[in-house]
Amino acid sequence: MTWSIGISSPTVVVAPRPPAVVYEAAPAYVVPAPVYPVAPRVVVAPPVIYQPPSVALRVDHDHGPYYYHRHDDDCDDD
């Protein structure tokens, strides 16, 4: 019964109102916008890290049969 009253409570109407205030704060966020351009720099770094893994993946392919055998042994040992 209390649940039904809570949903009917006018508090629900007040909740949607707060969001409007957040919109006003949005303009303030526009100022730090210049800081966002720095983020792209980090995006350029990931590609470089991706290159090394590429080589590691090649080794995995070369050791495909060997790796699989080792994994099977691990299961048997268990």
C-alpha positions in Angstrom: 0.0 0.0 0.0 2.8 2.4 0.9 4.4 1.6 -2.5 1.2 2.8 -4.4 1.3 6.1 -2.4 4.9 6.6 -3.1 4.4 6.4 -6.9 1.4 8.7 -6.6 3.4 11.1 -4.5 4.0 14.5 -6.1 7.7 13.8 -5.6 7.8 12.1 -9.0 6.8 15.5 -10.6 9.7 17.2 -8.8 12.2 14.7 -10.0 11.7 15.6 -13.7 12.2 19.2 -12.8 15.8 18.8 -11.5 17.0 17.7 -15.0 16.1 21.2 -16.3 18.6 22.7 -13.9 21.3 20.3 -15.2 20.7 21.7 -18.7 21.7 25.1 -17.4 24.9 23.7 -16.1 25.7 22.3 -19.5 27.0 25.7 -20.7 29.6 25.6 -18.0 30.8 22.2 -19.5 31.3 23.9 -22.8 34.3 25.8 -21.3 36.2 22.6 -20.6 35.5 21.6 -24.2 39.1 22.6 -25.2 40.3 19.8 -22.8 38.4 17.3 -25.0 40.8 17.7 -28.0 43.5 16.3 -25.8 41.6 13.1 -25.5 42.1 12.3 -29.2 45.8 12.1 -28.5 45.2 9.1 -26.4 43.3 7.5 -29.2 46.4 7.7 -31.4 48.4 5.8 -28.7 46.2 2.7 -28.8 47.0 2.0 -32.5 50.7 1.8 -31.6 50.0 -0.7 -28.8 47.9 -2.7 -31.2 50.9 -3.2 -33.5 52.9 -5.3 -30.9 50.0 -7.6 -30.2 49.8 -8.3 -34.0 53.2 -9.9 -33.8 52.2 -11.9 -30.7 49.1 -13.1 -32.5 51.4 -14.4 -35.3 53.4 -16.5 -32.8 50.1 -17.9 -31.4 49.2 -19.0 -34.9 52.6 -20.6 -35.4 52.3 -22.4 -32.0 48.7 -23.3 -32.7 49.1 -27.1 -32.5 51.7 -26.8 -29.7 49.5 -24.5 -27.6 46.5 -26.7 -28.0 48.4 -29.8 -26.9 49.6 -28.0 -23.8 46.1 -26.9 -22.9 44.8 -30.5 -23.3 47.6 -31.7 -21.0 46.5 -29.1 -18.4 43.0 -30.6 -18.5 44.3 -34.1 -18.1 46.5 -33.1 -15.1 43.5 -31.6 -13.4 
